[in-house]
Amino acid sequence: MSQSGHKPKRRYSLKQKVWEFVRRHRTFRVGEMMMIFDLKKSYVQWFLWWLKRMEYIRPIHNEGRLEDHVYQRVKEMPAVAPSSATGDKDRRNERRKIVNAKKRILSVLEELEGAIDMRTIEGMTLLPPNVMIAALREMEDRGELAIVGYTVSTEHVRRDLCGHIKTERKAS
């Protein structure tokens, strides 16, 4: 408390002020937000991207100039804006989990060779299913292995509907 007996006013960051604006308005026009807070276009683009990534807003009208775009809040927002650094740290940790999962999966594939059931990989690596699947999808996208149904292979083994195995090797 100050000498006059009043609490000093709390200073809010720009991000917190804009956060409260979005929190109060179910639907808002970007131009209105830019005018009220005297925001730069680059900041608004980052802030909208950040809110969309966190699934707090969705566009209703996003054609033409940025100032004319209209967004709708789709879920309740906490009173205090979360730190964007927290999201970056979470993404780095998730990335690290996937990289480590890929190493474990590759060691299992090298050890067993050929077509391997996903349950076998899960049992041998002891990875959580969501991390294992994310790692496998990334490896498939890079051409390191093929996923066919519930089978994973470094030799690009394909099973047809009758269960017959077809092997396709990648051209080097």
Protein Blocks (a to p, Z undefined) as FASTA:
>chain_A
ZZkopacdddddfklmmmmmmmmpmbacfklmmmmnopafklmmmmmmmmmmnopaccfb
lghjfklpccddfbdcdfbdcdfklmmmmmmmmmmmmmmmmmmmmmmmmmngpaddfklm
mmmnopafklmmmmmmmmmmnopaccehjaccfklpacdfkopacdddddZZ
